[in-house]
Structures are given as C-alpha cells and as structure tokens.
Amino acid sequence: MVSDKERRKELGDFLKIRRARLSPKDFNLPIGPRRRAKGLRREEVSQLAGVGITWYTWLEQGRDIQVSSEVLEAISRIFKLNKEEMEHLFLLGNQPLPSATVQNERENIDRVVKNLLSQLAHCPAYVTDEKLNIVDWNKAAVMVFGDFHEMDERNRNAVWRCFTSAEYQNLFQNWEDHAQRLIAQFRLAYTRFVGDEWFKTMISELSEKSPQFYKWWSNHEVLGTPCGKKTIIHPVAGKMIMDHITLQVYDAPQLKVTVYQPRQENETEEKMKQLLR
C-alpha cells in the first residue's frame, strides 16, 4: 500500500515536471533576460492558481499539507491537463474528481456504450454497474432475458432476478452452475462495499427469499467474470447455444458489458434473427 509520504512525493514530482513543460508566453507573462527557470516559476503558478507561494512550494516538496479540490481544479487548468492526467492529480491529492467532470464523462461514456449495444444487433448484451444492477441493454437482450423496461429497480439487479424469478431460472439449462458463478461474482463485488447498507439489505432479503442463495452465500466463493458457453432454453425459440464474455469499460471501470454471442450450433444465429423480426 502506498504511504502518504510516497503519495505526496509523487504529487510533488508530477507538479514539477508539468510546470517545466509550460512557457510564460502561454500566459502572457514577461520573460526577462536573466530568466533561468525552465517553464513557469513556482511563484507564477501560485499567482495563477490564487494560492500562496510558500504553500505551493510545500506542495511540490511533498510536505504534509491539505489541498482542496478547488486548488487542484485551478492547477489542472493552468497545466492544461487531459482527463487521465487530471484524474492522476486528484488521486495524488487525495481528493475526488469534481462532480461536473464525473457527470460529463459519464454522459459521454453512456452514449458510447449505448452505441456499442446497438451495433451488437443479434447479440444479447447488457451493462451492469458495481452492484450488478442492469443499467442498459439492447433489444436482443430484451428478447432473450425479458423486458427490462417493464421491470422495477430490484428486478433489474442480475443477482436478485437470478434467485427470485422462476421465468429467468428456466432459461438456463444448467441454472445452478450459472447461479453459483453469479453469486461468487457478487461476493467479489461486495468486497469493496463491506458494511454498505444497500448490500446488507439485498443480502438479507435474498437470504430470506432464496434457500439456494442463503446456502451458497455462506460458502464465501469469489469469482471474476470468465467467458464461457451458455445453453438457453427460450420459451419461443427453444434451445440456443451462446458464447458469453464480459468486458470492463476502461473509462468507467464500475461498468461491465456482458455480450452473448449466438453460435451457429443448433441454428442459434438464425433463431436470434427470427426473434428480432
């Protein structure tokens, strides 16, 4: 684990390097004949950011001082940081990203992911968040797994529906294997939120409603999201065989896209096309 001292040193080094890359000309600052500093001087950055020179010097030296989100935003603008660099700066400064930045980025990510889902026309695909809530989906996913538009928030949670919906359970030829893998993924997700009220309520209610959940949850199995093969028994199309893979969204690691790819086996591709007509 990185210590606070190491984090502050990394922050100071980052600021010094980025400061050296800027020119006074970028800010219409005078360049005297005796100037030796490469890039901006510390006092110039402190003036542009609206902070004291001593305080900014301590920041670059890795001193144990507190820095606010507002100051980090100002430094980000001065240093012309891109999204990744800004995120790096805020993490080193031990501050959350500005809500406006997060919101704008989330809107862009949502648009890109939605476009991806629409491109996967014949592949059932959906997006889950860090709690395994299904937050987006395509038409193919609706045709196979049910109309998410008509479900309430609880039933759009993958784990809840897996253990409480007989309709959903009947879709899988080997539901127990599917459910045990899903509960192990849910356990791994829970690791980041131990003690969280949402998880505590969900686990408690699932344990009451599903004996299988109660039994398997106590096993403490953990699992990621490996790719594999699923056999689905669809009430209209019949037996369909699909490969499935789950991909993490780089710019929003809390989001994962799960894609079911119809195989030629058992005429699954043609059956999906028929369902979508």
N, C-alpha and C positions, 0 to 999 in steps of 0.2 A: 504494500500500500504506500502511495506517495505521501511523504510527510509535508506539513505546512511549509516548512523551511525550503524543501525542494520545489514545491509549487511556486512559492514566492520568487525563488531564484529563476525558475523557468519563465515566469511572468516578466521579471526584470530584463532577462536576456532577449525575450521576444520584443519588448518595447524598444530596447536599444537598437536592435537590428532594423526594426521597421522605421524608427526615427532617422536612421542613417540613410535610408533609401529616398527620403524626401528632400526637395530643394526649397530654399527660401523663395525662389521665384514662383513656386506653386501657390504661395500665399501673399505675393506682392511685398515680401519683406526685403529690406535693403541688404546688399552684400558688400560689406566693407572690404578694403584692400588687404587688411590684416586678418581676415577671417580664416581660421584653420579647421574649424569643425566640419566634419563630413556630414552632410544632411542638415537637419534642423538642430539647433541648440536646445538644451533642456528648458531654458527659460522661455524660448519661443513656443515650445509645446505647452508649457504651463500657462502662458498667456492665452494661447488659442483655446485651451481647454477650460480656462477660467478657474485654475487651481494655483495654489502657492508653489513657488519654485522649490522650496525646501521639501514640501510634501511630495512633489513629483519626483524629486531626486531620490528620496527614500523609497518610493515605489520602484524605481529602476534598480535600486540597490538591494531590493528584496527584504526591506525592513518589515517588521510585524505591524502593519497599519491596515486599517479598513478602507476599502474602496467601494464606492456606490455604483449602482447600475447607471446612473446619470453621467458620472465621470467616464465610465467605460464606453458609453454611447458617444460621448464627445471625442474621446480618443479614437474610437472606431472611424468617426467621420474625418478626423484630421489625417489619420494614417491611410484612409481610403481602403479599408479592409473589405474583403469579399465575405460571403456568408460563412464559409468554413473558418476563415481567419477570425471573424467576429465571434463565432461560437468558441473557438480556441481561447480567445482573450477573456470571454466571460467565464469560462470554466476555470481558467487560471486565476481569475479574480474572485472566484468562489461566489458568483452571482448568477441568477437565472437569466436567460435571454429575455429581452424586452417583449412584453405580450404582443405588441403590434408586429414585431418581427416574426414571432412564432405564428401569429394568425395569418399574416401574408404568405408565409412559407407553406402553412398547412393548406391554404386555399389553392395554391399552385400545385401542391402535391396531389390534392384531391382531384383536381382537373386532369392531371397526367394519368393518375391511376384509373380514373373513370374512362378515359380514352383507351387505356390498355384493355380494360374489361370489355369494352365494346368491340375491340379488334378480335377478341377471342370468342367470336360469334358462336362456334359449335362446341366450345369447351366450357362446361360449367365452372365458373370462377367466382370467388367472393373474397372480401377483405375482412380480416379480424384485427381488433386492437389488442392491447396488452392484457385485457381481461377476457379475451376470446369472444367478445361481442362482435357479431357480424355487422359491419358498418357500411358495406357497399357490396354490390353483386351485379351480375349480368342476367340477361333473360334466360340463358341456358341453365344457370343455377336455379332460377325460379321453377323452370320446367322439371327439374330433377328433384330438388330438395324442398320445394314448397314456396309459396308466395310470401317472401319476406316483407313485402309492403303491407300485408294484412296482419302480420304478427306484432304483438306488443314487444316492448324492450326486453322483457325477460326471455321470451321465446326466440328472440334473435341472438341469444347467447348460445354458442355452439355446445357447451357442456350441458346447460340446462335442457336444451331440446333433445340432446342425445340420451339423457337419462329419464326424461319425463314424457316424451312423445312416442307412443306406440307406432304411429304412422312413420316416423323417422327411423325407428329401430327396425321396422320391417323392410326398409330399403336395402339394408346391408345383409349379404349372405352370411357373413361372419360378424354379427354385430358385437359380440363380446370382445373380440380382438380389437375392433375399431374403438370401442368404448374404453377399454383399458389403456390403449395408446393415448386417447384423448385426455383421460384423467391424469396420466403421467405428464402430459404437456401442461395441463392446468396446474399441477403441483409445481412444475418448474416456473411457470408464470407467477405463482403465489409467492415464490421465494423473495421476490422484490417487494412484496406488499404484506409481509407477515404482520398481523395485527390490524390491517386495514379493515374498516367496518364493512365496506362493500363485500370483500371476500369472506369475512366472518359470517355475514348474513347469508350469502349464497351457499357456502359450505354447510351451514346449519340447516337451511331449508332443503337442500339436495339430500342431505343425510336422512331427513325425515321422510322425504317422498320416495327415495330410491334405496332399497336394501343393497343393491349392487354397488351404488356409489359409496355408501357407508362402509361396505366391506373393502372395496378396492382403495378408497382414500386412505385408510389406515395402513396400507402397505408401504406408503411413502416411496412409490416408484416415481422416478423422474425421467423425462424423455424430451428430446427436441422434436423437430418435425421432419422425419425422414421421408424420402419419396418412396413410392411403392405401387402396388396394384390393388384395386378395389373391385369387387363384384357387386353390382347393384341390381336389385330386383324391383324394377319400376312397375307400378300398377297398370300402366298403359303400354309401355314399350317392352316390358318383360326384362329378361336378363341382359345386362350391359356390363362390359368389362372395360375399365378405365385405368390408366396410369395417373397417379396424382403426385404433385410436387408443391411445396410451399416455399415462397420467395420472400425475403425480407426487403422492405423498401429502404434503400440506403439513406435517403434524406429524412425519413421518418421511421426509425427502427422499431417503434412501437407497433407499426402496421405490417401485416403479413398478407401476401396474396396467395391463396390456395387455388390451384388450377387442376381440374380433372380433364385428362386428355383421352377422348374416346379411341379405343383400339379398333383395328379392322376386325379383330376376333369377334365372333358371334354377331357380326354385322352391326357393331355398336355405332360406328360412324353414321351409317345410314339411318339407324334408329333415332339418333340425336337430330339429324336433319328433318326427319318426319315429325318429331315432337315440336320443332321450331317453325313448322309451316303454318 
